[in-house]
Each structure stands twice: as structure tokens, then as C-alpha cells.
Amino acid sequence: MIKLASREGSEMLVSRNHQAEDSQIKVKGCIIGGNQLAVIAGPCAIENEEILKETAFKVRGCGASFLRGGAYKPRTSPYSFQGLGEEGLKILARVGEEMNMPVITEVMDSDDIELVAEYSDVIQVGARNMHNFALLRKLGKTDKPVVLKRGLSATIEEWLLAAEYILAGGNMQVILCERGIRSAEPWTRNTLDLSAVALVKELSHLPVLVDPSHATGVRSLVTPMAKAAIAAGADGIMVEVHPHPEKALSDGEQSLTPRGFSQLMKAIEPVARAIGRGVR
């Protein structure tokens, strides 16, 4: 039996030994971790209000419950599009309110937590910041739910201990997100570790999402991996959608078109029903 390290003689806050029942994170009438799967969709980066509004309208019509979009983008190259910053946050908040969808966006710098929290309903910690312990400690003092993505080369234990930093600060609203890890395989962007989903659900009470877009980096693989993630026990999926992926300023090659997203929603419904969960 795998056991998480104890904290000063007590069970880890992240562990099922501390809390046996599943945690449910409630955001504006939506629940992550409940019987209904959470579907989070939107463009990788917020490019302008028109594109975000078009995307939000279409994914909401297909059954997505949350809108995602990046205002601050951690890019490998310093010359790639880095996001619109505060203006992007304002656009996201306006569109989310208009579409009646809770919004999720990433924070990169601990100095920006207050600003990001002002405009978002859920704060995301990206894979590159999973080991940014100063950021995690500060997020532990917020009252906003936090999506914590698994680091590029992080073990499951390291991922759970990163979540523990937030929980230990007093913020119990943490959602884990498996987004693939770095491996020797060159044909996908990352290697999606679905065994981690099943294992983390066994070890921890926290909800677990899967991001098949970043996990594969290949548009045609997003739907099959979303189906597999749900079968493995994921509490929801996070999918990148763009009305014109070929023109996207970030991650167009892995973004679904609105039509592709509609097909994904139809494809995951029977899988969800087979394991006793709903999609919409």
C-alpha cells in the first residue's frame, strides 16, 4: 500500500487518510469533483474579445461549464506571444460574465495573484510553476480555487506534495490536473500518464482533471485521450478550442475547432454514462 509522508505525526492534508470522502469544489453553481463531469474549454491564449466571445458561445452551447483562457503565457521562446496581461484578464472576466461561465486562467508570478484573483473564478498553476513553492504558499492564503497542473517531469508524490503547500496554507480548494509528462517519445508533445489519475484518486480526496490538449499536442488525439481519461476516473477535462486554429497565436496545432469540440462532447457522453457520471 502506497503511503504519503506524514506531517508532524499527522496525516497529510492531501491524503484520503486525512479525508476519506471526495472533495467537491463549488464555483458559481458548477462543481468539480461531483457526479457531473466538469468540462473546461477555451483558447490557449486570449487574443482579443471577439475570438474569445465566439469560442465561449460555441463551447457553452456544446455543454462546457467553464471557460479557460490565458492572459499570461509561459512560452519556451521569449519571442513567442506572451499574452495580453491585465487587458486579457478584463476580457476574460467580461466574456465569462456575459456567457454565465466561471473562468479559469493561469498565474505565473506571485506578485500577480491579487490581480488574477480579481478577474478570475479559478486560478491555474501551470506545469512550469508546480515547483514554485513561494507561489504555492501565497496561493494557500487566497480564497480562490486553484488548479494545480503536474510538472513536466514531476513524480506523483512531488505533485501531491506541491498541492500540500497550498492546503497547508489554509486553502483547501485545490484541483489537480494531469497534463502529460516529458518522456523519450518524440511524436507527442508529452506522454499522458493515465495511471496517475487512477492512483491519485486512490491516494487523495482532491478532484483530478486531465488536459488531453497539452498531453498530446496533436488535435486528432485529444478526443480519444479525453475518453480514456474519463474511463480512468478523471473528474473532468480541460480542452483547448479555437475558431481558427491555423491562425491561433498559441498552440493552434492541438486546439479543436468548435465543430471538433462538439464531436468530442458527443464522444465522451457514452463513456461517462458507462461509469455512472453525467456530462451535461
Buried (B, 14 or more C-beta within 10 A) or exposed (E): EEEBEEBEEEBBBBBBBBBEEBBBBEBEEBBBBBEBBBBBBBBBBBBEBEBBBBBBBBBBEBBBBBBBBBBBBBBEEEEEBBBBBBEBBBBBBBBBEEBEBBBBBBBBEBEBBEBBBEBBBBBBBBBBBBBBEEBBBBBBEBEBBBBBBBBBEBEBEBBBBBBBBBBBBEBBBBBBBBBBBEEEEEEBBBBBBBEBBBBBBEBBBBBBBBBBBBBBBBBEBBBEBBBBBBBBBBBBBBBBBBBEBEEBBBBBEBBBBBEBBBBBBEBBBEBBEEEEBEBE
